[in-house]
Amino acid sequence: MAAGKAASKPSLWQNERLRFIVCFCGVFVCYFYYGILQETITRGDYSHAGKTEKFRYATTLVFIQCVINAAFARLLILVFESSKQDHTRSWLYGMCSLSYLGAMVSSNSALQYVNYPTQVLGKSCKPIPVMILGVTILRKKYPMAKYLCVFLIVAGVALFLYKPNKGSSTSDEHKSGFGEMLLLLSLTLDGLTGVAQDHMRARYQTGANHMMLNINMWSTLVLGITVLWTGEVWEFLSFADRYPGIIYNILLFGITSALGQTFIFMTVVYFGPLTCSIITTTRKFFTILGSVLLFGNIISPMQWFGTILVFLGLGLDAKFGKSPKKTTY
């Protein structure tokens, strides 16, 4: 009798608040270090034989990231979910991977033209396309409070990105503008990814590790063909041969990405893409602070005010912008 009661007792992991805390802390810790490594790799100066270079191999970097992510997800499935079946359509994973990797490549490429705080705050607008595309494609309904929160986020980002550029050159303006266009593209693709993940979660009850594995496998296939077709992989290998120390940073980058993605996909499965986007953006304020302190990026008072508006909107959204609770899988 006692054994029967023990068997029916819900596990600690079934506690929704505990799951939320674990997901939030996992995302925060992994992606804080991930952000430091990303800026170190993509914005650092590399010197060899009197020549200074920049890292310009964003596609190859994302390819390596996806390989490590897929391998890590496969390991998790073998250890914890070997008997669990996945019924999600392969074509849906393929479509989701295109928007997913496009967002990552655009985001990484933007760092060649804008500093890390700008990239981080731009990506903080992720709830906007997730919400807009959720309304237009999935016909989802959101409370009015959420629209106010979105307005605060948009206003904050507009203030952050506005620069009088009184003393800047036309070349710098063009570079900054191109970087911001890449961020806009990344946000749009993030929204499409969120819509696809929402559909998989609702229709097929897709598991976190299966979602992570299949999306990254499709992404690895597409990116592998791309880096071979363009020849970027050979240029990257030549670059790594000149600067072998970068391999260590890239491996750490991939490992923190894999761990972070595990928590990301757990959040998507248990709480939905919009909650996931809110979690990922609330930790970004501290990433901005870390970037300012560690890399000397300068933020003007107007940009700080815009930053505060963004995270005020995110905070209000987390408290008042929730839709009626649905069943979680």
Secondary structure, 3 states (H helix, E strand, C coil): CHHHHHHHCCCHHHCHHHHHHHHHHHHHHHHHHHHHHHHHHHHCCEEECCEEECCCCHHHHHHHHHHHHHHHHHHHHHHHCCCCCCCCCHHHHHHHHHHHHHHHHHHHHHCCCCCHHHHHHHHCCCHHHHHHHHHHHCCCCCCHHHHHHHHHHHHHHHHHHCCCCCCCCHHHHHHHHHHHHHHHHHHHHHHHHHHHHHHHHHHHCCCHHHHHHHHHHHHHHHHHHHHHHHCHHHHHHHHHHHCCHHHHHHHHHHHHHHHHHHHHHHHHHHHCHHHHHHHHHHCHHHHHHHHHHHHCCCCCHHHHHHHHHHHHHHHHHHHHCCCCCCCCC
